[in-house]
Amino acid sequence: MAMKSGEKAFVLMGIGSAGGLLAGLDGVGGGIVMVPLLVILCGFSQHRAHAMSLAGIVPIAVVGAIVFALQGEVDPGIAGLLAAGSLVGAPLGARILDRTPEARLRIAFGVLVLGVAVSLVLQ
């Protein structure tokens, strides 16, 4: 059964809140939280979920960066280098995403999430 627009808006805001909370808490939120929730709860394709997550993470990243910068946790030089690298990597990743079949994208994303989980547990 499809969600009504009000229900969908509530679910989307909840997904954004979860992504924002986790991004502020431990630096993840966009891909790790929002993508699976958009696919499972909202029925988005994997491609659309990735695109919407990237669009939704912009304000989360800006607000989180400001809060951490005010606490003295942001080194502008390091942040600048990371940003410069992301300007190269993001368009390349988006092009690859666009050309990747849905099933292969789901598997790749699942493997990435599992790999990150194992890496964190073993540290």
Salt bridges, closest charged atoms under 4 A:
GLU102 OE1 - HIS47 ND1 2.88
GLU102 OE2 - ARG106 NE 3.69
